[in-house]
Amino acid sequence: MINIPLFPLNTVLFPGMPLTLHIFEERYKLMIAECLRQETPFGVVLIDEGQEALGPLAKPHTVGCTARITRMEPLDGGRMNINSIGEKRFVIQELSNEGTFLTAAIEFQSIRTTDPDNADRMVAQFMPFLARYLDILAQIGQIEFDPSKIPTDPKELAYISAYLVQTSPTTKQDLLASNTTEELFDRLREVFRKETALIRAMSSHTGNDSSEVFSKN
């Protein structure tokens, strides 16, 4: 186990996926400054109880993902914008809120593929769900995605799909919490089936006005 600082957010980070943050609270300015100085990652965890900013330290879900800072833009007053990339999935073993910001003893737990010979079949079964979803988003002007950018590695495909799908943070947390590739693809197929049907229904109801299909939040 290792100890890392935690950043509780109302978002879920997946391995290999980008995350941009505006850092303005004193506690997180301190935390990010330490990560930059030591060239170490921080942990991104979805908030279970509490709020994201300007309040008591929130209680996080136990499964998160480390984030490696790739770029920092300094701003007035010590504020900063940072770009980061998700690295490794972890499970919190022990949480500490005694400092300025949350820290935790964590254990890295990559998802495993129980049957490697089944990997190609999993990808083949899932691809039609992803293709339909991206196609309908393109039709209503919500996304432009180059199909050639879709990875063929099962884990990479699963995580970029989890990142792309427009669904609730709680649902995304369930995806991140999947312990096996098979479990993750099973959940992804169900999420994509529901979200595709929902977008089609909403698009039809609004007369294909893409500005009303998704929440402005």
TAWOGI-V464731 format. One record per residue. N is the residue number from 1. BURIAL is 1 if it has 16 or more other C-alpha atoms within 10 Angstrom, else 0. Layout:
n=N burial=BURIAL
n=N burial=BURIAL
This chain:
n=1 burial=0
n=2 burial=0
n=3 burial=1
n=4 burial=1
n=5 burial=1
n=6 burial=1
n=7 burial=1
n=8 burial=1
n=9 burial=1
n=10 burial=0
n=11 burial=1
n=12 burial=1
n=13 burial=1
n=14 burial=1
n=15 burial=1
n=16 burial=1
n=17 burial=1
n=18 burial=1
n=19 burial=1
n=20 burial=0
n=21 burial=0
n=22 burial=0
n=23 burial=1
n=24 burial=1
n=25 burial=0
n=26 burial=0
n=27 burial=0
n=28 burial=1
n=29 burial=1
n=30 burial=0
n=31 burial=1
n=32 burial=1
n=33 burial=0
n=34 burial=0
n=35 burial=1
n=36 burial=1
n=37 burial=0
n=38 burial=0
n=39 burial=0
n=40 burial=0
n=41 burial=1
n=42 burial=1
n=43 burial=1
n=44 burial=1
n=45 burial=1
n=46 burial=1
n=47 burial=1
n=48 burial=0
n=49 burial=0
n=50 burial=0
n=51 burial=0
n=52 burial=1
n=53 burial=0
n=54 burial=0
n=55 burial=0
n=56 burial=0
n=57 burial=1
n=58 burial=1
n=59 burial=1
n=60 burial=1
n=61 burial=1
n=62 burial=1
n=63 burial=1
n=64 burial=1
n=65 burial=1
n=66 burial=1
n=67 burial=1
n=68 burial=1
n=69 burial=1
n=70 burial=0
n=71 burial=0
n=72 burial=1
n=73 burial=0
n=74 burial=0
n=75 burial=0
n=76 burial=0
n=77 burial=0
n=78 burial=0
n=79 burial=1
n=80 burial=1
n=81 burial=0
n=82 burial=1
n=83 burial=1
n=84 burial=1
n=85 burial=1
n=86 burial=1
n=87 burial=1
n=88 burial=1
n=89 burial=1
n=90 burial=1
n=91 burial=1
n=92 burial=1
n=93 burial=0
n=94 burial=0
n=95 burial=1
n=96 burial=0
n=97 burial=0
n=98 burial=0
n=99 burial=0
n=100 burial=0
n=101 burial=1
n=102 burial=1
n=103 burial=1
n=104 burial=1
n=105 burial=1
n=106 burial=1
n=107 burial=1
n=108 burial=1
n=109 burial=0
n=110 burial=1
n=111 burial=1
n=112 burial=0
n=113 burial=1
n=114 burial=0
n=115 burial=0
n=116 burial=0
n=117 burial=0
n=118 burial=0
n=119 burial=1
n=120 burial=0
n=121 burial=0
n=122 burial=1
n=123 burial=1
n=124 burial=0
n=125 burial=0
n=126 burial=1
n=127 burial=0
n=128 burial=0
n=129 burial=1
n=130 burial=1
n=131 burial=0
n=132 burial=0
n=133 burial=1
n=134 burial=1
n=135 burial=1
n=136 burial=1
n=137 burial=1
n=138 burial=0
n=139 burial=0
n=140 burial=1
n=141 burial=0
n=142 burial=0
n=143 burial=0
n=144 burial=0
n=145 burial=0
n=146 burial=0
n=147 burial=0
n=148 burial=0
n=149 burial=0
n=150 burial=0
n=151 burial=0
n=152 burial=0
n=153 burial=0
n=154 burial=1
n=155 burial=1
n=156 burial=1
n=157 burial=1
n=158 burial=1
n=159 burial=1
n=160 burial=1
n=161 burial=1
n=162 burial=1
n=163 burial=1
n=164 burial=0
n=165 burial=1
n=166 burial=1
n=167 burial=0
n=168 burial=0
n=169 burial=1
n=170 burial=1
n=171 burial=1
n=172 burial=1
n=173 burial=1
n=174 burial=0
n=175 burial=1
n=176 burial=1
n=177 burial=1
n=178 burial=1
n=179 burial=0
n=180 burial=1
n=181 burial=1
n=182 burial=1
n=183 burial=1
n=184 burial=1
n=185 burial=1
n=186 burial=1
n=187 burial=1
n=188 burial=1
n=189 burial=1
n=190 burial=0
n=191 burial=1
n=192 burial=1
n=193 burial=0
n=194 burial=0
n=195 burial=1
n=196 burial=1
n=197 burial=0
n=198 burial=0
n=199 burial=1
n=200 burial=1
n=201 burial=0
n=202 burial=1
n=203 burial=1
n=204 burial=0
n=205 burial=0
n=206 burial=0
n=207 burial=0
n=208 burial=1
n=209 burial=0
n=210 burial=1
n=211 burial=0
n=212 burial=0
n=213 burial=1
n=214 burial=0
n=215 burial=0
n=216 burial=0
n=217 burial=0
